Amino acid sequence: MKFEYDIIVVGAGHAGCEAAAAAANMGCRTLLVTMDMTKFADMSCNPAVGGVAKGQIVREIDAMGGYMGLVTDKATLQFRMLNRSKGPAMWSPRAQCDKQKFSAVWRKTLESLPNLFVWQDTVTEIKVEDGVVKGIVTRLGVTFNAKAVILTAGTFLNGLMHVGRNQVAGGRAGDPPSLGLSDQLASLGFEVGRMKTGTPARFDARTIDFSKLVKQPGDDVPGKFSYMPESEPVTRQMPCYLVYTSEEVHDTLRTGFADSPLFNGTIKGIGPRYCPSIEDKLRTFAGKTEHQLFLEPESADTNEYYLNGFSSSLPWQVQVAALHKIKGFEHVHIFRPGYAIEYDYFPPTQLYHTLETKLVKNLFFAGQVNGTTGYEEAGAQGLMAGINAALKLKGEEGLVLRRDQSYIGVLIDDLVTKGVDEPYRMFTSRAEYRILLRQDNADMRLTPIGYKLGLVTEERYQNYLRKKTAVESLISFVRKEGVDPSELEGYFKMINSAPLSQRRKLYDVILRNEVTISALKNHVPSLHDFILSNGISEEAIEEAEIQIKYKGYIERERHVADKLVRLENIRIRPDFDFNQLTSLSIESRQKLTRIRPSTIGQASRIPGVSPSDINVLLIYFGR
């Protein structure tokens, strides 16, 4: 057995799996170290992928040749496209997954990659010599040498779980923490912080009265995440259920507030504001008499269910008593109570945009160690860390996606430029160019990049080219093809749309809000024949329709983005001394020196750097 590797990935969560796969597929001899080989990409919290903005990230990972989308499609129990009633910039795919199958598919995927090797152990030290990473040391005393290391330890660094006044060391239920790494990295000069997250109790479905709950089915025509034709939508969906708390439930929960580690000062870590525990909700929204929750399955082969929105660190007795007062849960059996978990993270302003650390060369951080939360945010960082570690070893320039190019670019730029003051979660509101960064066009934006890197297979790339050609040809056809008022009279009556007064181009007809190409082709034979003869898929039809209907918005946003991209092209030397520019405010000099932006554009997004400070930099750099 060889102990020499190009890249070592520490941790096999969602970030670690994507990082290891990307590095291996780019030709690097890669070692993935994990505590437990039965829990690759384990869904420690809610077994779901996607959601608002997160779904866009998964499609971006897939478009670049990552695996989260493919794995999700193979493990989906229910699929829903969220926000369909809003514009396409807000459409977000979400899948409830089979937790066991998800991890098993990830393992099978990783074990199929020729350059990827796995070692089951705990990493206790990252070897560093003269400011350059050299490898790792494990708890078993094994030393592995490497040219680059990617740390993706998730919630395991000094992990501590809380249930009431009881504390148990661990990275998640049933798993030990990772000890030693935080202290070692702190000794190298890294700033270490503390964060907190939580998870609800798990239940035995046989003890839940589902007849008292509101069923929430999946989409009638379910979609999928991956652009690959081999990936099929789920055929048999499992329902989720709406559940509601009550004042009686709230009163019971309040009896445990004195023993809550959140309220008595036991927990010091910063928790997620957007995903509060049930006790946080009661305190923040004291006037609400009920809260909506979601009961969701964890697997098609087990009785385990999850109550989304009811995470808690209250004493287990209080959790049980409160749950028994929820309609349908009167006799529920709990597999394990909810708990809060505190863990170490490293403020991400200590990273370059490639996710390489500024203090140690060839050491990369990805996932929750950077202060994020969520499988999707972790997977995106892992993909980019794997890519950039491989590029670094090849002597090539790192890949940094722009904010107008991807949600992944927004995520990493926010982390590195602004830092975090709570666990970071992606929202569509964080992106300035939402209409450009839709879930439907992730392949149009990113597949050529993945192909150039060697992550996108020839099959995938040819599939992308076919879709691109189909979209362009369909738009060109409807621009030229006209339609008489009589042909659409019945269709317009059916959709309550005003009739045409004269012959119009199909393009103009499609601009109407209520008109869809899929329905229109059933009333216009020439359109139907064109789509059929050219084998244009529903995915390409939807993409063409969005480009037509939102052309003005897309062009306007693209124009604004192009103007701001110019600032991204004005480079700042890595060793530039901002203190010599006395025209800058003191706060600006301090922030710029600490974060060390590589472009004027990045500098403009640092909190505390004002527009007048940016003007000073523009003048200095000759613009």
N, C-alpha and C positions, 0 to 999 in steps of 0.2 A: 504494500500500500504506500502510495506517495503522499508525503505531507507538505508538498509544495503546490500552491494554487495561485492563479492570477487574482481571483476575487473570492473573499469569504463573506457570506451574509450571515449575520447573527440574528436568529429569530425567524420562525416560519409562519408568521401571521400573514395578513393580507399584503402588507408592505414587503415582507421578506420573500414571499412566494413570487410576487411580480418582479422584484429586484433580481432574484436568482435566475428566473426564467429569461429575463432580458439579457443579463450578462452572459448566460450560457448560449443563447441564440445568436449573440454577437461574436461568438467564437472564443470566449474566455473559459478557461478551466475554472469551474466555480464549485465552491463547497458551501452547502447550506447547513447550518448548525441549529438544531432544535432540541428542546427538552423532551418532546413527545412526538414520535412519528405518526401517531394516530390522530393528531389534531392540526394538520396543515390547514392554514387559513380558518381556524376555528371561529365560529360565530358566537363569541362569548356573550354578546348581548342579543338584540333582536335578530333572528335569523331571516333578515330581509336585505335586499340589495336595491339601491337606487332611491328614488324619491326626488323631491324638488331640488334641482341643481346637482344632486348626487347622481341621478340617472344620466345627466349629460356627461358627467365625469366618466362613468362606466363606458358609455359609448365612445368616448375619446380614447380610453385605454384600449378598447377593442380595435378602434380604427388604426392605432399605431402598432398593433400586433401583440398587445397584451392578452391576458387570458381571463380576466374577471367576467367579461360578458359571456364568453363561451361556456365557462363553468356554471354561471348562473342559469343559463338557458337549459342546461342538462339537469339542474336541480330544482327548477321552478315548480312550486305548488299552486301559485296564483299570480296572475299578471294584471296590472292596471296601469293605464296611462293617465297620470294625474293632470289636472288643470286643462282638460280638453275644452272646457267652456271658455278658456282664455285664448290669447294669441299663441302662435307656435313657439315663441321664445320662452313661454312658460310651461310647455308640455314636458312632462318628466316621467319616464318609465320607472316602474317599481315592481319588484318581484318578491313574493314571499317564498322562501326557499326551504328545501329539506336539508336541515343542518348536517345530518350524517352524510348524506349523498354529496353535498357541497364539498366537504372535506375530503371524501373519498375520491371524487373526480379530480380535485386539485392534486392529490397524491399521485394518481395515475398519470396525470399530465406531466408533473415534474419528473417522475421516474422514466418518462419516455424521451427525455432530452439528453442527447449524447454527452454533452460537456458538463452535466450537472451531477454532483455527488452529494450525499447526505451523511451527516454524522449526528447521532443522538447523544447530547451531552449539554452541560451548562457552561457558558463562557464566563470566566472569572477575571480575565485580564485581556486588554488589547495591547499588544506589543508595539512600542513606539521608540524609535531611535533617532536622535537629532531632528526631532520634529516631523518625522516621516513614519507612517504606519508600516509595520513589518509582519503582522500576523496576530494570532490569538493564543491564549492558554485556557484550557478547560478545567473543570472541577476534577476530572480524572487525571489531571497532570499531563495531558497531551498537548504538545505545541504544534500548531499548524502555521506555516509561513505563507504569506501572501503579499502581493504588490498593492492591494487595496482591500479595505474592509468596509462593509456597509452595516451599520448598527440599526436594527429594527426590533427593539426589545419590547415595544408596546407598553402595557401597564405592569410589566414584570419588575422593573427596576425599583428595588426596595418596596415592592407592593405590599400594602396592608389593607385587609378587608375589615369592615365594621358592620356588626349587627347589634344595635343597641350599645351597651357598654362592653360587649365582647369584641375582642380584636384577634384576628388570625393573619399571620404573615402569608402572603400568596399573591400570585399574579392574576389569578381568577379562581373560581370555586374548584377545588380539587387539585390545584397546581401550585408548586412552591414558587417563591419569588426569586429574582436574580439579585444576588448580593455581591457587592464588591466593585462592580463596574462604575457606579456613580461616584464612589469615593476616589477611585483611580483617576477618572476623567476630571474630577474636581481638582485633584493634585496636579494635573497638567494645565490647569488654568481655566477650565470650562465652568461657566456659571450654571448652577443646577437649581431648578425650581421644583415645586410640588403642585400636582393637580389631583382632581378627584372626579370620579364618574360613578355611576351606579347602575343597578339592574333589578328587575322585579323578581318576585317569587315565580316558581314554575309549578304547574298543576297537572293532576291526573284527569284527563278528559272524561273518564268514566264517572266522575263524581260531580260533573257540571251539568246543570239543567239547561241545555241549549234552547229549549222551547221558550224560555223566558228572555232570550237575547235576540238582538236584531241582526239578521244575517246580512253579511256584506260580500256579495259575490265578486268574482273577477270580471274583466271585460268580456263581452259577448264574443268578440273576435280578438283573442289575446295576441299581443305582439311579442317581441323578443329583443334582446340586447345586441347580440352580435350581428354584424353585417354579412357574415359568412353564410352562404346558402345551406351549408351542412347543418347549421344550427336551426332547430325546429321549434316553433312555439309550443307551449304546453298544451296537451290535448284534454286531460282530465284535471280540472281545477278543484282545489279544496276551498271552502268558504272561510272567511274570517267573520268576526262578530263584533258589533258595537255593544259596549257595556257602559253603565253609568253609575257613578257614586251617588251618595245621598247625604243629607245632613246627619243621619244616624251613623253612617260610615265615617264622616268627618269627625264627629264627636268622639268616636272610639279611637281614631288615629291620634287625636289631640291628647289623649290620656298618656301617650308615650313620649310627648315632647320633652319632658324633663330628662329622659334617658336617650334622647336623640343625639348622636355624636355631631350632627350638623349644627345643633343649637346650643350644646353645652361646651363648645370649644375644643372638643377632642379632635375633630377634623380640621386641619390647617390648610389643606389643599384647596385650590380654586375650582369650583364646579361649573358645569355648563349651564349658562343662563337660559338657553333656548330649550333645554331638555331637563327641566327640574324634577326632583323627586316629588312624590305625592305630598310629603310634609312641607316642602318648599311652596308648592301650589297653594296649600291651605293658608300659609302665612302671607304669601304675596297677593292672593285673590281671596281675601277673607270673606268677602261678601257673596261669593258664588256658592250656590246650594248644591251644585253637582258638577262633576267633571266627566267628559267623555273619554273612554278608554277603548282599546282595541284588543280583542282576544284573538290570538293568531297561533296556528299550528307550528310545531318545530320539526315535524317529520311525518311522512305518510305511513311510517312503519312503527311509530311509538304513540303512546297516549299523552305525550308531553305537550303542554300549551304554555303560552307566554302572554302576559297581560301588559301590552304596550301602554306606557303612560303611568304605570304604578310602581316605578322604581322607588326603593325605600331602604333606609338604614335603621329604621325603628326596631325595637326589640321584636323578636320573632313572635312572641305571644300576642303583641299588639297587632302585628300584621295579620295573623290568623284570625283574630277576633273581628277585625275590620272587614276582612275579605268575606267572612261568613254573613255579613250584613248586606252584601251586594246581591241584588236580585239574580238568581241563577247559581249563586255560589254558596248557598246556605249550608251545603254538606261537602264542600270542596275539600279534597285531600291535597296537601302541598308536598311536592317532592323536596323543595328546598326554599328557604325564605329569600327575600331580596336582600341585597347588601350594597354598601358603598365601598369603593376601593380608592385608596390614595397611592400615588406612584410618582417617581421622579421624571422630570423632563428637562430638556436643555433649551432655553430661549433661542428661537431660530434665527435671531439676528446675528448669531455666531456662525452662520453659514453663508456661502456664496450661493448664487442662483442655481448653480449646478448641484446643490445640496452637499458639496464638499465642505468640511469644516475649515474655518480660517486659521485655527490654531495648529492643526495637524494635517499634513499633506496626505492625500489619498485615503482619508477617513471620511466617510459619508454617513449622514443621519437621515432616516426616513420613517415616517409614520408618527405614532403618538409620542415618541421621544421628542418630536418637534413641537409638541403642544397642540396637536390636532386631535379630533375625535371622529370616528366613523370609518367603516371598512373602505369606502370609496376614496376618501381623502388619503388614507394610508396606501391603498393600492396605487394611486396616481404617483405619490412620492416614491414608492418603491420602484415603479417602472422607470421614472426619471433618474433615480439614483443608480439603478443598474445600467442604464444607457450611458450616463455620464462617467461612471467608473470605467466602463469598457472603453469609451472614447479617450479618457485620460491615459489609459495604458497603451492605447494605440498612437498616442501623440497627436490626437486630433482635437479640434476646438470643441468645447462642451456645447450641449444643446440646451438653449433657454427659450422656452415658448413664450410668446408675447401675450399680453392681456387681451388683445383683439383677436388672438389666434385660438385660444382655448381657455376653458375653465381651469385646466391644470396650470396654465400660465398665471391666471389670477391667483390661484391658491398659493403657489410658491412665491410669487412676488409679494403677496400680502404677508406671508410668514417672514420672509427674509428682510423686507423693507420696513414693515410696520411692527413686527413682533406680535406677541399675543398677551392678553391680560386675562384670558379665560380659554378653555378648550375650544379650538377653532373648528367651526363647521361651515361648509360652503352653503351659501344662499344665492339665488339668482340676483338679488339686490347688490351683491358684492361686485358683480361684473358690470362695467360701464357699457359693454357692447353686447347685450343679451340677444338682440335680433341677429347678430352675426354668429353667436355661439349656440345655435340650436342643437337639440339632440338628433334631428334628422340629417344634419349636414356634417357631422363629425368626421365621416370618411372623406368628404370633399376637402376638409381643412387639413387633415392630419395623415391620411393614408400615404400620400407621396413621401412624407417625411419618414414614416416607418419603413417604407420600401427602400429608401436610400440608406437607412441604417442597417438593413438586412433583417429586420424583425418581421416585416410583412412578406409573406410568401408570394411567389409568382401567381399562384391561383387567386389569392386574395386581391392582388394588384389588378389582375385582369378583370376580376369581378367589379372592382371599383371603376375601371375604365369603361366597362360596359354600362354601368349605371350612369356615369358622367355623360357618355355619348347619348344614352336614351333620354336623359333629362334635356339636354341641349336640342336634340332632334324634335322632341315633343313640343318644346317651347317655340321652336322655329316653325313647326307645322301649324300650330294654332294661330300664330301671327299672320300666316298667309291664307289659311282656310276660312272662307266665309260661311254664314248660315242664314237662311231665310226665316222671317218671323213665324211662318206657318209651321216650320219644323219643330219649334220649341214652345208652341202655344200650350200644349198639354202639360209639358214639364213645368213651365212657369206657373200654371194654375195650381199644380200639385204643391209647389213650394211657396205659393203666395208671393210671387215676384211679378213686377210690372212687365207686360208684354213688350216685345221689340216693335219699334215703329218702322224700321227699315232693315235691310240686310246689314249684318255686322260681322266683324271678324270674331272667331271663337275666343281669341285672346281677350277682347273687350267683354264678352259674355262671362268669362271665368273670373273677371274682376269683381263681379257681384258676390257679396258675402255669402249668400245662401246657395250659390252654385258650386258644385264639386265636379272635377273632371271624371271621377269614377261614375257618377250618376249621369253626367252629360253624354258620355260615350254611348249610353243605352238609347239616346234619342237622336244622335247624329251618326249615321252609318259610316261616313268617311273617317270620323275620329275613331270609331270602334275598330274599323278595318286597319287603320294606321297603327294603333296600339297593339292589335293582335298580330299583324304581320311582322312587326319589329320586336315582338316579345318583350314589351315594356312592362316591368314589374309594378306592383302596387306601391312599392317603396319609391321607385323612380317617379311614378305619377304624383305621389304626395309631395315629393321634393320639387317637382316642376310647378305644382300648384302654389306652393308656398313662395317660390321665387317670383311667380307672376303676381300674386295678390299683395305681396309685401315689398315689391320692387323699390318703391319710393323710400320706404323706411330703411331698407337694406342699403341703398345707395347713400342716403344721408348719413347713416351711421358709419359706413365705410369711409366717407369723406372726412368725418370728424376723427376717426381712428388714424387715418393716413397722416393727418396734420400732426397728431400727437406722437406718432411713431418717429417723426423726425428727431424728437428729443431723445429717443432711445438710441439713435445713431451717433449722438455726440458723446464720445467716450471720456471717462475720467481715469487717469492713471491710478493703478492700485496703491502707489506710494505717495500720492499727492498730499501735500500738507495744507489742510483747510485752514489751519490757524494763521497762515500768512495772509489770508484774505480778511483783513480787519473790517471790511465793509459788511461782512456777514454778521448776523446777530450771534451773540455768545452761545445761545441755545442751538442755533443752526450748526455752528462750528463743532460743538460737542456731539450732536447727533450724527453729523456727517463723518466725523472722525471715528465714532464707535461703529457705525453700520458700514461705512466705506462703500457707497454705491458705485457701480461701474459705469453708469450713464447719467446724463442730466435727467432723463425721464424717471429713473429710479429715485434720484434725489428729490424730485418734485413730489413724490408720494410719501416721503418720510414725515411723520407727524412732527410739527415744530419747525419745519423748513418752509418759510413763507414764499409767496410769489416774488417778493422783492429780492429774497436770497437767491432764487433761481435766476433772476435777471442778472445778478452779480456774477453768477457762474457762467451764464451765457456770454456776457461781455468779456470775461477773463479768457474763455475758450474761443473767442473770436467769432461769435455768431451774433 
